[in-house]
Amino acid sequence: MPETVTQDLPANPTTAPLPDQSLGRRAAASPWRVSRRSARANPSAIREILKLADQPGMISLAGGLPSPLSFPLDAIRAATARVLAETPHEALQYAPSEGFAPLRGWVAEHLAGHGMDVDPAQVLVTAGSQQGLDLVGKVVLDPGSTVAVETPTYLGALQAFTLADARFAALDGDVDGPSPAALRRLGEAADPARCVYLLPNFQNPSGRCIPAERRAALAAAAREARVPIVEDNPYGELWYDRAPPRPLATHWPAGTVYLGSFSKVLAPGLRLGYLVAPPDLLPKFVQAKQASDLHTPGLNQRIVSAVLQSGMLAEHLPALRARYRTGRDAMDAALHAHLGARSGLGCRWQAPSGGMFFWLELPAHVDAGVLLARAVARGVAFVPGAAFHADGSGARTLRLSFVTVTAAQIDAGVGAIADALRELA
C-alpha cells in the first residue's frame, strides 16, 4: 500500500476552457478558467448513485440518509412557532459568526457528559459537519499537505481535503482501527502528516467502532508524533448495543479538533453541526467561516436550541436507536440468508454495533462497480467501496445502508445482490 496517494492533474488545468452547454448549442470556448484545486474535484459517487436510486421501483441500499420517519416533526413545529412568536426579529436578522450562544452552551454541556472539558467559547456552529471539514481544509492545510486517513474513510472528507490540495496517506490497520505504529511513522517522515482524520464511532462507511484501548493508543501516538487529530463524530448517538468509548479528544484536547452534527439525531435539512477547537485555534476557524458564509442561519440555530432545551432528546434518542436497530437486525438476517456461508458466494461482513451502514467484502474476483450494474438491472442500488479509499483500492468492497428501507425491501435487495453475484461467479 503506498504511503502517500496523489491524483494526477492535467499538465495545465487552468488553461482548459469550460464547455458551453447553454441551450444545447455548440458555442465558442468559454472565457472562464478553473483553478488547479477545482480541476482535482470530482462529483460525489454517492450523489451520482442516488440518481439511480430515484428510479421508480428501485430499492436503495445506497444513501446514507436518516429515515424521514425519524424526524421529530412535532417538536420542530412547536419550537419554530415559539421562536417566531418570541424572538422573530432576532431570528431573522444576521447572527454572530460563532453561533447562537445558548446552542453553543448546550453543545459544551452535552460534550461534558462524554468526558470532554469544553468552554462554550471553543464551539463554532457550522452548516453541518461537512462545513467543518471544509474549514479544516482552509485553516489547517496548505497545498501539498499530507492528511493521514483510515482505510476506508468518509468520501466527503476526501472531497473537502482534495479541494484544499491535500495529499493522502492511507493508514494500515486491522478490525480495531488504524495502527498507532503507522501513525507514529507518519510523524517521523521527512514531510510529517499535517493531521490525521478519524471517525471513531460507527464509521462511514465501515460501521467500525474503535475500542477504548486503541483510542488511547492512537491519541498517544498522535501526540508523540505531533500529528493533530481531526475527530469526526456524526454517528456517536446511534448506538444499539452499548454507548461508544469516550472521544479521542479526551486524551489530547489541545491536539484535537472535534466535529459533531445534528443531522443524524434531528433532521439533515436544518444543516446544523459544530466544531470544537483549542482556544488558540478557534479564531482562525471563525475567520474562515466569515469568509465563507458569515454565519450559520440564525433561525435554524434558534429552532434547534429550543428543541434541545425542551429535553426531547431523552425520549427521541431511545426511539431512534430502536428503529435503526430493527433495520440493522433485518440487514444482518438478510445477509446471512442470501450471502452467508451456505450460499457459497464468499462474502464477509461484520454487523455494526451502531451507525447506519454494513461494509461488505466481496470475493477476490468481483469488482463492486461491475456488480452494481448487474444489481441495478435487478432493481437495487448500493455504493461501491472504491470511492472511500484514498489509495485507489477497495474495488471488491461495498456499502449497504439499512435505515430508510423496510425489512421486506432489505431482504429483496440483498437477494437481488446475491443473484447478481451468482451471475459473476
C-alpha positions in Angstrom: 0.0 0.0 0.0 1.6 3.3 -1.0 2.1 5.7 1.9 1.1 8.9 0.1 -1.5 9.0 -2.6 -2.0 11.8 -5.0 -4.2 12.3 -8.0 -2.7 13.0 -11.5 -3.6 16.5 -12.7 -3.7 17.8 -16.2 -0.5 19.5 -17.3 -2.1 22.9 -17.1 -5.7 22.6 -15.9 -6.2 26.3 -15.7 -6.0 26.6 -19.5 -8.8 24.2 -20.2 -12.0 26.1 -21.2 -15.3 25.1 -19.7 -17.8 23.5 -22.2 -20.7 25.7 -23.1 -23.9 23.7 -22.7 -26.4 26.6 -22.7 -29.5 25.9 -24.7 -27.9 22.7 -26.1 -25.9 24.7 -28.7 -22.2 24.3 -29.6 -20.7 27.6 -28.7 -17.3 29.3 -28.7 -14.9 28.3 -25.9 -15.8 29.7 -22.5 -13.6 32.6 -21.2 -13.7 31.0 -17.7 -10.7 29.0 -16.4 -10.9 26.8 -13.4 -8.3 26.6 -10.6 -6.0 23.7 -10.1 -7.8 22.6 -6.9 -11.2 22.8 -8.8 -9.7 20.7 -11.5 -9.0 18.0 -8.9 -12.5 17.9 -7.6 -14.8 15.0 -8.5 -18.5 14.5 -8.1 -19.6 12.5 -5.1 -20.0 8.9 -6.1 -22.8 8.6 -3.6 -24.7 11.5 -5.0 -24.4 10.1 -8.5 -25.7 6.7 -7.4 -28.6 8.3 -5.6 -29.8 9.4 -9.0 -30.2 5.7 -9.9 -32.0 5.2 -6.6 -34.6 7.7 -7.6 -35.8 5.5 -10.5 -39.3 4.1 -9.9 -39.3 0.8 -8.1 -35.6 0.9 -7.2 -34.7 -0.4 -3.7 -31.9 1.9 -2.5 -29.4 0.5 0.0 -27.1 3.3 -1.2 -27.8 6.6 0.6 -26.6 7.5 4.0 -29.8 9.4 4.6 -31.6 9.3 8.0 -35.1 7.9 7.9 -37.6 10.7 7.3 -39.9 8.8 9.7 -37.5 9.6 12.5 -37.7 13.4 12.2 -39.2 14.9 15.4 -41.8 16.9 13.4 -44.0 17.9 16.4 -41.0 19.2 18.4 -39.7 21.2 15.4 -43.1 22.7 14.7 -43.5 23.7 18.3 -40.0 25.2 18.5 -40.5 27.1 15.2 -43.7 28.6 16.5 -42.1 29.6 19.8 -39.1 31.2 18.1 -41.2 33.2 15.7 -43.6 34.3 18.4 -40.9 35.3 21.0 -37.9 36.5 19.0 -38.9 36.9 15.4 -36.7 39.9 14.5 -33.6 38.4 16.2 -34.2 35.0 14.5 -34.4 36.6 11.0 -31.5 39.0 11.5 -27.8 38.5 10.8 -26.2 36.4 13.6 -22.8 36.1 15.3 -20.3 34.1 13.2 -19.5 31.9 16.2 -23.2 30.8 16.6 -26.2 31.3 18.9 -24.8 31.4 22.4 -27.4 29.1 24.1 -26.8 26.5 21.4 -23.0 26.7 21.9 -23.7 26.3 25.7 -25.8 23.2 25.1 -23.0 21.7 23.0 -20.4 22.3 25.7 -22.7 20.8 28.3 -23.6 17.8 26.1 -19.9 17.0 25.5 -19.2 17.2 29.2 -21.4 14.2 29.5 -19.0 12.4 27.2 -15.9 13.3 29.3 -14.8 16.4 27.3 -14.0 19.7 29.1 -15.2 22.3 26.7 -15.8 26.0 27.2 -18.7 27.3 25.0 -16.3 29.8 23.6 -14.5 26.9 21.9 -17.6 26.0 20.0 -18.3 27.2 16.4 -21.8 26.3 15.0 -21.4 25.2 11.3 -23.7 24.5 8.4 -23.5 20.7 9.0 -20.3 18.9 10.0 -19.4 18.9 6.3 -18.7 22.6 6.6 -16.4 21.8 9.5 -14.3 19.6 7.2 -14.2 22.4 4.6 -13.0 24.8 7.3 -10.3 22.3 8.5 -9.0 22.2 4.9 -8.9 26.1 4.8 -7.3 26.6 8.2 -5.0 23.6 8.7 -3.9 22.6 5.3 -1.5 24.1 2.7 -1.3 22.9 -0.9 0.6 19.6 -0.8 0.0 19.0 3.0 -0.5 15.3 3.9 -3.6 14.1 5.7 -3.5 10.7 7.2 -6.8 8.8 6.8 -8.3 5.5 7.7 -8.8 2.8 5.0 -11.6 3.1 4.1 -12.7 6.6 5.2 -15.6 9.1 4.6 -15.8 10.2 1.0 -17.0 13.7 1.9 -13.7 14.3 3.9 -11.7 13.2 0.9 -13.6 15.7 -1.3 -13.1 18.5 1.2 -9.4 17.9 1.7 -8.8 17.4 -2.1 -10.2 20.9 -2.7 -7.5 22.1 -0.2 -4.9 20.5 -2.5 -4.1 17.9 0.2 -2.2 14.6 -0.3 -3.4 11.5 1.5 -1.5 8.9 3.5 -3.6 5.7 3.9 -3.0 4.2 7.4 -2.7 0.5 7.8 -4.9 -1.1 10.4 -7.0 -4.1 11.5 -10.5 -4.8 12.7 -10.0 -2.4 15.7 -9.0 0.6 13.5 -5.9 2.3 12.3 -2.4 1.3 13.5 -0.9 3.5 16.1 2.6 2.5 14.8 1.6 3.6 11.3 0.5 6.9 12.6 3.7 7.3 14.6 5.8 6.6 11.4 4.0 9.4 9.6 5.1 11.9 12.2 8.7 10.7 11.8 8.7 11.2 8.0 10.6 13.9 6.2 7.3 15.6 5.5 5.2 14.8 8.5 1.4 14.5 8.1 -0.3 17.8 8.9 -3.2 16.0 10.7 -4.9 12.6 10.9 -8.7 12.4 10.2 -10.6 9.7 12.2 -14.2 8.6 12.7 -14.0 6.5 15.8 -17.8 5.9 16.2 -19.6 3.6 13.7 -17.5 4.9 10.8 -19.0 5.8 7.5 -18.6 3.5 5.5 -17.3 0.5 7.5 -19.5 0.8 10.6 -16.4 0.1 12.8 -16.2 1.5 16.3 -12.7 1.9 17.6 -12.3 0.2 21.1 -11.2 2.3 24.1 -7.7 0.8 24.2 -7.0 1.6 20.6 -8.3 5.1 21.0 -5.9 5.7 23.8 -3.0 4.2 21.8 -3.9 6.3 18.7 -4.1 9.5 20.8 -0.7 8.7 22.4 0.9 8.0 19.0 -0.5 11.2 17.5 0.7 13.2 20.5 4.2 11.7 20.4 4.4 12.3 16.6 2.9 15.8 16.9 0.2 14.9 14.3 -3.0 16.7 15.4 -6.3 14.8 15.2 -9.5 15.8 13.4 -12.2 13.7 15.1 -15.5 13.5 13.2 -18.5 12.1 15.2 -21.8 12.3 13.3 -23.0 8.8 14.4 -22.0 8.6 18.1 -25.5 8.8 19.4 -26.7 6.0 17.1 -25.5 3.1 19.3 -27.6 -0.1 19.5 -25.8 -2.4 21.9 -23.8 0.0 24.2 -22.5 3.5 24.1 -19.1 4.0 22.5 -16.0 4.8 24.5 -15.0 8.3 25.3 -13.8 10.6 22.5 -10.2 10.8 21.3 -10.4 14.5 22.3 -10.5 13.5 25.9 -7.0 12.0 25.6 -5.4 15.0 23.8 -7.7 18.1 24.0 -5.0 20.6 22.8 -4.3 18.4 19.7 -7.8 17.6 18.6 -10.4 19.4 16.5 -13.8 17.8 17.2 -16.7 17.8 14.7 -20.4 17.0 15.6 -23.7 17.1 13.8 -27.4 17.4 14.4 -28.3 15.9 11.1 -28.5 12.3 12.3 -30.4 12.9 15.5 -32.8 15.6 14.4 -33.0 16.4 10.7 -30.3 17.0 8.0 -32.4 19.7 6.2 -31.6 22.0 9.2 -27.9 21.8 8.1 -26.5 22.3 11.6 -23.3 20.9 13.1 -20.5 22.2 15.2 -16.7 22.4 15.5 -14.8 22.4 18.8 -11.2 23.7 18.6 -8.5 24.6 21.1 -8.9 28.2 22.2 -5.8 29.5 20.3 -7.0 27.9 17.0 -10.8 28.7 17.1 -10.4 32.4 15.9 -8.9 31.1 12.6 -11.9 28.9 12.1 -14.2 31.8 12.8 -12.4 34.0 10.2 -12.6 31.2 7.6 -16.3 30.9 8.3 -16.8 34.6 7.9 -15.2 34.5 4.5 -17.4 31.5 3.6 -20.9 32.4 4.7 -20.7 35.0 7.6 -22.8 32.7 9.9 -25.0 29.7 10.1 -28.7 30.5 9.7 -29.8 32.1 12.9 -33.4 30.9 12.6 -32.3 27.3 12.3 -30.0 27.6 15.3 -32.7 29.1 17.5 -35.2 26.4 16.4 -32.7 23.6 17.2 -31.7 25.2 20.5 -35.4 25.4 21.5 -35.9 21.7 20.6 -32.8 20.7 22.6 -33.6 22.9 25.6 -37.1 21.2 25.8 -35.3 17.9 26.8 -37.0 16.0 24.0 -33.8 14.0 23.2 -34.3 12.0 26.3 -37.2 10.3 24.6 -36.3 10.8 21.0 -32.9 9.1 21.0 -34.0 5.7 22.5 -36.8 5.6 20.0 -34.4 6.4 17.1 -32.0 3.7 18.3 -34.8 1.2 18.5 -35.9 2.0 14.9 -32.5 1.7 13.5 -31.6 -1.4 15.5 -34.5 -3.1 13.8 -33.1 -2.2 10.4 -29.6 -3.4 11.4 -31.0 -6.7 12.5 -33.0 -7.1 9.4 -30.0 -6.4 7.2 -27.8 -8.9 9.2 -30.5 -11.6 8.8 -30.9 -10.9 5.1 -27.1 -11.1 4.6 -26.9 -14.4 6.4 -29.9 -15.8 4.5 -28.7 -14.8 1.0 -24.9 -14.3 1.3 -24.0 -16.5 4.3 -21.6 -19.5 4.3 -24.2 -21.8 2.8 -24.6 -19.6 -0.2 -21.0 -20.3 -1.3 -20.6 -16.8 -2.6 -17.6 -15.9 -0.4 -18.8 -12.6 1.1 -17.7 -11.3 4.5 -19.2 -8.6 6.8 -19.5 -7.6 10.5 -22.8 -6.5 11.9 -22.2 -2.9 13.2 -23.0 -2.0 16.8 -24.3 1.4 15.7 -24.5 3.8 12.9 -26.2 3.3 9.5 -24.0 1.0 7.4 -22.8 -2.5 6.7 -19.5 -3.0 4.9 -19.4 -6.0 2.6 -16.2 -7.7 1.3 -16.8 -9.5 -2.0 -14.8 -12.5 -3.4 -11.4 -11.6 -4.9 -12.6 -11.9 -8.5 -15.6 -9.5 -8.2 -15.5 -5.7 -8.8 -18.2 -3.9 -6.9 -18.7 -1.5 -9.8 -19.4 -4.3 -12.2 -21.7 -5.9 -9.6 -23.6 -2.6 -9.2 -24.6 -2.5 -12.9 -26.0 -6.1 -12.5 -27.8 -5.1 -9.3 -29.3 -2.0 -10.7 -30.7 -4.1 -13.6 -32.5 -6.1 -10.8 -33.8 -3.0 -9.1 -31.4 -2.5 -6.2 -28.6 0.1 -5.7 -25.6 0.2 -3.3 -22.4 2.2 -3.1 -19.2 0.6 -4.4 -16.4 0.8 -1.8 -13.6 2.2 -4.0 -14.8 5.7 -3.6 -14.0 5.5 0.1 -10.3 4.6 -0.4 -7.7 7.3 -0.7 -5.2 4.8 -2.1 -7.3 3.6 -5.0 -8.0 0.2 -3.6 -11.3 -1.2 -2.4 -12.7 -2.5 -5.7 -14.2 -5.6 -4.1 -16.0 -3.8 -1.2 -19.4 -2.1 -1.0 -21.5 -0.2 1.5 -25.1 -1.0 2.4 -27.5 1.3 4.3 -30.4 0.0 6.2 -32.2 3.0 7.8 -34.6 4.2 5.0 -35.9 0.8 3.8 -38.3 -1.8 5.3 -37.3 -5.3 6.3 -39.0 -6.7 3.2 -37.1 -4.3 1.0 -33.8 -5.2 2.7 -34.5 -8.9 2.1 -35.4 -8.3 -1.5 -32.5 -6.0 -2.2 -29.9 -8.4 -0.6 -31.5 -11.3 -2.5 -31.1 -9.3 -5.8 -27.4 -8.7 -5.0 -26.9 -12.4 -4.4 -28.5 -13.2 -7.7 -26.2 -10.7 -9.4 -23.2 -12.2 -7.7 -24.1 -15.7 -9.0 -24.1 -14.3 -12.5 -20.5 -13.2 -12.0 -19.3 -16.4 -10.3 
